[in-house]
């Protein structure tokens, strides 16, 4: 009888251990592992040079070049990039052909406070879901001509080389960043 009780105790402990391992595996797999297949049948389009933004609520004819800053007040990389955006805004004061537009999903007041806190002056703040113009994430910079055609895009927190590229495309020179 004693032997049977010990056997059942060891067996139940082993079963509990196996179930705990299986549950842990499932939870870790769901939390930390990337899915190997996509749920979408085709990927969402990404904004690229040559695309038209005429359907957006922005009047592109107000500037020869329009730099759209797609930002979010909740985006860490947007906040970390504020010094570079401030550099662009400061350089823009001597270039009347360039217009800066902040496109943000937040309400106008929250978006304006965010830009003011970062000391970034823009010509216009537009509340718009970035996905509606095929922008997948923030920060994204979009250079658009007066016809609403995308000339170039830069995605994410930029490297020094990318910042130089932005300044070169905006001002025709590659100054020190």
C-alpha positions in Angstrom: 0.0 0.0 0.0 2.8 2.4 0.9 4.6 1.6 -2.3 1.5 2.4 -4.4 1.0 5.7 -2.5 4.6 6.7 -3.3 4.2 5.7 -6.9 1.1 7.8 -7.3 2.7 10.7 -5.6 5.8 10.6 -7.9 3.5 10.2 -10.9 1.3 13.1 -10.0 4.3 15.3 -9.3 5.8 14.4 -12.7 2.4 15.1 -14.4 2.1 18.5 -12.7 5.7 19.4 -13.8 5.0 18.4 -17.4 1.8 20.5 -17.5 3.7 23.5 -16.0 6.4 23.1 -18.6 3.9 22.9 -21.5 2.0 26.0 -20.2 5.2 28.0 -19.8 6.3 27.0 -23.4 2.9 28.2 -24.8 3.0 31.5 -22.9 6.7 32.3 -23.8 6.0 31.4 -27.4 3.0 33.7 -27.6 4.8 36.6 -25.8 8.3 36.6 -27.2 8.4 34.8 -30.5 7.6 36.5 -33.8 5.0 34.7 -35.9 6.4 32.9 -38.9 3.5 33.6 -41.2 1.5 36.7 -41.9 -2.2 36.9 -41.3 -2.6 39.4 -44.2 -2.9 37.9 -47.7 -1.0 40.9 -49.1 1.1 43.5 -47.3 -0.2 47.0 -46.7 1.2 49.5 -49.2 4.0 51.8 -48.1 4.3 55.4 -49.1 7.2 55.9 -51.6 8.6 58.4 -54.0 6.2 59.1 -56.9 3.1 58.5 -54.8 0.4 61.2 -54.8 -1.0 62.7 -51.6 -3.7 64.8 -53.3 -6.4 63.1 -51.2 -4.9 64.4 -47.9 -6.4 67.5 -46.3 -3.2 69.5 -46.9 -2.9 72.3 -49.5 0.4 71.5 -51.1 0.5 74.6 -53.3 1.5 76.8 -50.3 5.1 75.7 -50.6 7.5 74.7 -53.4 8.7 71.9 -51.0 6.6 70.6 -48.1 8.2 68.6 -45.4 5.7 66.5 -43.5 6.8 65.3 -40.1 4.6 62.3 -39.2 4.9 62.2 -35.5 3.2 61.0 -32.4 3.3 62.5 -28.9 3.6 58.9 -27.6 6.6 58.0 -29.8 10.0 57.7 -28.1 11.9 58.0 -31.3 10.0 61.2 -32.3 11.0 62.8 -29.0 14.6 61.7 -29.4 14.6 63.3 -32.9 13.3 66.7 -31.8 16.7 68.4 -31.8 17.1 67.5 -35.5 13.6 68.8 -36.3 14.4 72.0 -34.4 17.5 72.3 -36.7 15.3 72.0 -39.8 12.8 74.6 -38.4 15.7 77.0 -37.6 17.2 76.6 -41.1 13.7 77.0 -42.7 13.3 80.6 -41.5 15.7 81.7 -44.2 14.0 79.6 -46.9 10.4 80.7 -47.7 10.0 77.9 -50.3 9.9 75.2 -47.6 6.9 74.5 -45.6 6.9 72.2 -42.5 3.7 70.3 -41.6 3.3 68.1 -38.6 0.9 65.3 -39.2 -0.1 63.7 -35.9 -2.9 61.4 -34.6 -3.4 63.4 -31.4 -5.9 66.2 -30.9 -4.6 69.6 -32.1 -4.0 71.0 -28.5 -2.0 67.9 -27.5 0.0 67.9 -30.8 0.7 71.7 -30.5 1.9 71.3 -26.9 4.2 68.4 -27.9 5.8 70.5 -30.6 6.1 73.5 -28.4 7.8 71.4 -25.7 10.2 70.2 -28.3 10.7 73.8 -29.5 9.8 72.8 -33.1 8.0 75.5 -35.0 5.9 74.2 -38.0 3.6 76.0 -40.4 0.7 73.7 -39.9 -0.5 70.9 -37.6 -2.8 68.3 -39.1 -4.6 65.7 -37.2 -4.6 62.5 -39.3 -4.1 58.8 -38.8 -0.8 58.1 -40.5 -2.2 54.8 -41.9 -4.6 56.8 -44.0 -1.7 57.9 -46.2 0.1 54.6 -46.0 2.6 55.5 -43.4 3.3 52.6 -41.1 5.1 54.2 -38.2 6.5 57.3 -36.6 8.7 59.2 -37.0 8.5 59.4 -40.8 9.6 62.4 -42.8 8.0 62.9 -46.2 9.2 65.5 -48.8 6.3 66.5 -51.0 6.2 68.9 -54.0 3.6 71.6 -54.6 1.6 69.0 -56.7 1.2 66.6 -53.8 3.8 64.1 -55.2 6.1 62.4 -52.8 9.7 63.2 -53.6 11.4 61.2 -50.8 10.7 59.6 -47.5 12.8 58.9 -44.4 11.6 56.4 -41.8 12.5 56.1 -38.1 15.1 57.7 -36.0 17.7 58.9 -38.6 21.4 58.3 -38.6 23.7 61.3 -39.0 24.1 60.3 -42.7 20.4 60.3 -43.2 20.0 63.7 -41.4 22.6 65.1 -43.9 20.6 63.7 -46.7 17.4 65.3 -45.4 19.2 68.7 -45.1 20.7 68.3 -48.6 17.3 67.6 -50.1 15.6 70.5 -48.3 18.3 73.2 -48.6 20.5 72.0 -51.5 23.6 71.8 -49.3 24.9 69.2 -46.8 25.7 71.3 -43.7 27.1 69.9 -40.5 24.2 68.5 -38.4 
